[in-house]
Amino acid sequence: MLWGGNQVAIKVGLEGLPPLAMAVARFAIGWSVVAIAALITRERVALDPGEWRPLAGLCAIFIVQIATLNIGTLHTSASRSIVLISAYPFFTAAFAHLLIPGDLLTRRQVAGMVLSFFGIGFMFAESFAWTATEYLFGDAIVLLSAALLGLRQVVLKRLVAGAHPYKVLFWQALMSLPVFIIGSWALEGGIEQYTWSWRAAAGVLYQGVVVAGACFIILVSLLSKHSAGKLGVFGFVTPVVGVVLSMWITGDDVTLGLVGSMALVGSGIVVTQTMGKPA
């Protein structure tokens, strides 16, 4: 449910900050939260020999994924963005099938992917049918971000599987911050482009404290006690909560295409998170 508010927080934060500058603020805050959590739990975050290269590769994907997420959300609605980014588990399954030996797609995963991509196609088809094409660029960029997020999960599993999650997020944020700072300075101008408001500040704080910090820590705690599959089935809640919050906070309209897409993507998540035979 907390993750469902992320796209709404991004959309609201973009009212005051451009996309890359908002990434700087978000991950500066998120890095601080994780650093404090690692200090409290006495979890070691220093890198061991040989960890720099895989983490640097992971960070490169992370930077592009976050940049496309923020830029795409700027050019579409929060509700459409949350439905599209929720498709990332299916890209994860597809990339794992291609890149991790023995990690084959199951029949249920294939069925879930089909459901979800029907949902995404439904959303794009509605835009063309109503000639409401102003969202199409943003939708495509967010969908690209979902694909990159899926790839990032596979790279994380394959290259840095032995590292503690605190260490991964600590260095992922720390390595990306200089790139976001330089990119914002070069492409978005100075602070005179920013528009201060409590609403925008709340959006950035939510992304940094709740999403990049607390949600991650909660998930790590849950994964230590429960299987990823059992937790993953609750992923259908994310697009539902996101759409409801978008209606309430950003005033998004509810369309048949949006509701249909949300239902299909959510159903695909439920179907995928159940064990099945390899396809």
N, C-alpha and C positions, 0 to 999 in steps of 0.2 A: 504493500500500500504506500509506503514511504517513497519507493522508487517511482511509483506512478505520478508523483508530483514533480519529477525531475524536468520533464519537458515544459511544464507550466512555469517552473522556476526559471528555466532558460529563456522562455519567451518574455517573461516579465523582466528578467535581468537585462535583456537586449533593449529594453526601453531606455536604459541608462548607459550601457556600455556596448561597444562594438564587439563582434564575436571573439576575436583573439584576446582582447583586453579582458573580457569576462572569463576566459579560460585561465588567464594569469591569476585573477582574483580567486576563482574557484579552487585552483589547485594549490595556491599559497595557503589558503585556509585548510583545505583537505590534508595537505602535507603536515601542517601543524597538529591537526587532530590525531593523525596516525603516529606522528613522532611522540606525542604525549602518551598515547595508548601503549606504544612500544616501550617507553620509559617506565610506565606504571607496571606493565607485565614483565619487565626486564627481558624483553625479547631482543636478541642481537640483530642489528640491521647492517652491520659492516659487511662489505662484499668480500667473498673469498676469491682466491685466484681462479681465473677462468669464467667468472660470472659477469664480467663487464660486457663482453661481446654479446651474449644472448640478451642481456637486459637492454643494451643499446638498440638491438634490432627490435625488441618488443616496444621500446620507447618510440622508435620511428613510426611504427604502426599506430601507436597510441596517439601521437601528435596529429597525424592526418585524420584519424577517426574522430577525435574531439573537435578539430577544426571543421570538418564536414558536418558534424552534428550541429554545431552552433550556427554555421552559415546556412545550412539547410533549414533549420528551425526559424531563422530570420525570414526566410522566403516562403514559409508555409504556416499553417495554423498549429497550435500546440497539440490539438487533438489528433490531427493527421500525423504529426511527428511521433507521438507516443505509439500509435498503432504500427507505424512503419519500423521504428527502432525495436519494437517487441518481436520482430521477425528474426532477430539475430541468432536464436538457438538453432534455427534451421540452416543458417550459413555455417554455424559451428559444426553441426553434424556433417554437412557436405564437405567442408575442408578437412575434418578429421578422417573421413572416408578416403580422401585423396592423399593426405600427408602423413597419417599415422598408421603404420603397418598393423593389421589386425583389427583396427577400429572401423568395422564395416557398418554401413547403414542397415538398420533393422526395417522390417516391413512397417512397423508402427511409425518409425521416424519418417519413412517415405510418405505414408498416409498423412502424417501431420504436416509435412512440408507442402504436400499438394493442397491441403485445406488452407494453409496460411497464404500460399501464393495465389490461390483463388481470391482470398480476401484482399490482397494487395492489388491484384488485377481489377477487382471490383471497384476499388477506390479510384484507380487511374481511369477506368472506363467511365465512371460517373463524371469525372472532370471533363472528358472529351464530349460526352453526351450533352452536358449542359454548357459546353464551351467555356467552362470556368477554369481556364488554363493558367491563371495567374499563380496557382500553387504547384504546377507541374515541375518547375525547376527545383524548388525547395524539396518537393517530395522525392525527386530522383537523387538529390544530394543526401537526404536523410537515409534513403535506402542503401546508398553506397556506404554510408557510415555504419549501417547495420551489418553489411557484409564485412567491413573492416573489423567490427567488434567481434564477429564470429571468427575471423582469422586470428584476431588477437588472443582469443581463448585457446585456440589450438596451439599457437606459438608458445603461450604460457605453459600449456600442458607438456609440450614436447621439449622445450629448451630450458625452462626454469622450474620444472616440476618439483625439484628437491628444495627449493627456496621457500622459506616461510612467507605467507601472504603479506605480512607487515613489511618485510624487506622489499618485496616486489613493488608494493604501492609506494613505499617511502622513496625508492630510487626512481620509479616511474614518474612521480610528480616532480622530484628534484631535478631530474635530467630534462624534463620537458619545459620547465619554467623559463630558462634562458631563451629557448627557441620561441615560445609564445611571446615573451617580452620583446625580442628583436623583431619578430613578425608583426606585432601590433605597432611598434614604433615605425617600421618601414612602410606598412600598408594602410594603417588606420589613423595616422596623425597623432597629435599629442592629446593631453588631458582636456584641451579645450573642446574636443569632440564628445566628451562625456556629459551626460545630463543627470544631475543628482536628484534622487527622490527616494523616499523611504520604501516605496514599492519596489523599485529596482534593487535597492540594497537588500531587501528581504529575499528577493529572488536569488541574489548571489550568495547570501548567507545560507540559504537552504541548500544550494548546490554544494557548497563547501563543507558545512558542518554536518548536514543530514545525509546527503548522498555520498560525497567523496570520503566522508569520515564515518559517521555513525552506522549507515547502512552496511558498509563494508565490514566493520567490526562485528556487528550483529550477525552477518552472514558467516563470518569465520567461526564465531561461537557456535552457531547452529550446525555448521558442517562438522564440527568436532564431536557432535552427539547424534546426528542424523545423516542418512544417506542423501547424496545430491539428488537422486531420482525422486525421493519422497518430498524433498523441498521444492524441486523444480516444478512439480505439478501446480504449485500455488502461483506460478508465473502468470496464469491467466488473469489474476487480479490486477496486474500492473496496467494493461491497456484500459481496463474498465474504470479503475480509479482515475487514471490520467484523463480520460474523456470527460468524466463527471467534473473533475476539478477544472478542466478547460472551459466547460460550459459556465461554471460558477465564477471563475477568476478572470478569464480572458474573454468571456462572452462568445465563445465559439458556437456556431449553429450546429444542430444535430441533423444530419441528412441520412437518407436511406443507405447510401454508399458507405458512410462512416460507421453506422451501426452494423451493417452487414460485414464490413471488413473487420471490425472489432470482434464480432462473434466468431468469424472464421479463424482469425489469428489466435484468439483465445482457445478455441476448440483444438486447433492444431498443437498448441502448447500442451494441453492436457493429454492428447493422444500420443504425442512424442515422448512424454516423460513416463512411459510405461514400457517395460521390457518386451522385446519381441525377437523373432528369429531374423538373422541376417537376410537382406533382400537378395 
